[in-house]
Amino acid sequence: FVWGPSQDLAFRTLKAMMAEQTQLQIFDPDSEIFVTTDASDVGNGALLSQRRSPQDPERPIAFFNKTLDGPERNYGAGEREALACVKAIEHWENLLLGLPFKLRTDHKSLTAILGGIGKNRRQTSKYVRWKERLEAFDFSVEYIPGPHNQVADYLSRLHAWAAQLGVKTLSETPQVAATLQDLQAATQADPDLQRVVDAVKSGTWTKLELSSQQEMAAFKSVRAQLSVDNGI
């Protein structure tokens, strides 16, 4: 292990980044909430942010992006922008439901369409369905100029840029759940876990020796909560 000028610089840079307002913060239900969305021809993007008071800067809470499927790519610009709003709000439903928040979009007509101001000829069946899906939420719609909506705009194009670079995003990576057989095989192949299994079965922990003293202490601290079933 080497600690030189480059490592020290990286460490100090990381400390500075963690202290900046651009880093993710913990959601606070008592702070003002903003959902800022955007759509491109390939995807949707959104930013969930908060500020404690009008004098404080907004701080990011979470990011969201989703690739448009085949039919969605045929939507008009307004429909894609509205879909981005719906997807973002439903994605953060567990945080937003029951709390007032501001929905921001750079598609100006949506302030009337989703905000329910007057009647609009463009309220097609899609808009009507989407508005019904959002009726449970307490929000107002605000227009944000495109140049001020860079984060959501970037997120809406993230998948396309990742594809150009040959990088797979997490949502595009196949997620395969481990089977019972996989867990049994992994447990049997791990000498430390086999010793823990033996200790659980016999009830004898005084002779337990693991390769890591820290792991051994962790297992012993919760030994009363451990059990063995199907070899796991």
C-alpha positions, 0 to 999 in steps of 0.5 A, spaced: 500 500 500 502 506 497 500 513 500 503 519 496 501 525 493 496 523 488 493 518 493 492 524 498 489 529 493 484 524 491 482 523 499 482 531 500 478 531 493 473 526 496 472 529 502 471 536 499 465 533 494 462 529 500 461 536 503 458 540 497 451 541 496 451 536 490 452 530 494 445 526 495 442 528 502 437 524 506 429 526 505 426 530 510 419 531 510 419 537 513 423 541 507 420 543 501 420 538 495 421 539 488 421 534 482 424 536 476 423 532 470 425 532 462 424 527 456 428 526 450 427 521 444 430 515 448 428 516 455 425 520 461 429 523 467 428 526 473 431 529 479 428 529 486 431 535 490 429 539 497 431 545 500 430 547 508 428 555 506 428 559 500 435 562 502 438 555 502 440 551 496 437 545 493 440 539 495 439 532 491 435 527 494 435 522 488 435 521 481 431 517 476 431 515 469 428 510 464 428 508 457 422 509 453 419 502 450 417 502 442 410 505 443 413 510 447 418 513 442 412 514 438 409 519 442 409 526 441 414 531 445 408 533 450 406 526 451 413 524 452 414 530 457 408 528 461 410 521 461 416 523 464 412 527 470 408 521 471 413 516 471 418 520 476 412 521 481 410 514 481 417 512 482 418 516 488 411 515 491 413 512 498 416 519 499 411 524 495 404 521 497 401 525 502 406 531 502 405 537 498 411 538 492 412 542 486 413 539 479 417 542 474 418 541 467 421 545 461 415 543 457 410 550 458 404 547 456 404 542 461 403 547 467 396 548 464 395 540 462 397 537 468 396 543 473 388 543 471 388 550 469 382 551 464 381 546 458 386 544 453 384 541 446 390 537 447 388 533 453 387 526 449 386 520 453 393 519 455 393 525 458 386 524 462 389 517 464 395 520 467 392 526 470 387 520 474 394 516 476 396 523 479 390 525 483 392 522 489 398 527 489 398 534 492 403 538 487 403 544 483 406 545 476 412 550 475 415 551 468 423 551 468 427 554 462 431 548 458 437 551 460 436 550 467 434 543 467 440 540 465 440 534 470 434 531 468 436 533 461 442 529 462 438 523 465 433 522 460 439 521 455 443 517 459 442 510 456 443 513 449 450 515 451 452 509 455 450 505 449 455 509 445 460 508 450 459 501 450 457 501 457 451 497 460 447 501 466 444 497 472 437 497 469 440 494 463 444 488 466 440 482 467 438 481 474 438 473 476 436 471 483 440 466 487 436 459 488 436 455 494 441 450 491 446 456 489 446 458 496 447 451 499 453 450 494 456 457 496 455 455 504 458 448 503 464 451 499 465 456 505 469 453 510 468 459 515 460 458 514 461 451 515 464 452 522 458 457 523 453 452 521 456 446 526 456 451 532 449 453 531 447 445 530 451 443 536 450 450 540 458 450 542 461 457 540 467 456 545 471 453 540 469 457 534 475 459 530 474 463 523 479 466 518 477 473 521 477 475 528 472 481 526 467 476 523 467 471 528 465 476 533 460 478 529 457 471 528 458 470 536 454 477 538 448 474 534 448 467 535 442 467 539 438 469 533 442 464 528 439 457 525 440 452 520 435 450 515 436 446 509 444 447 510 444 454 510 
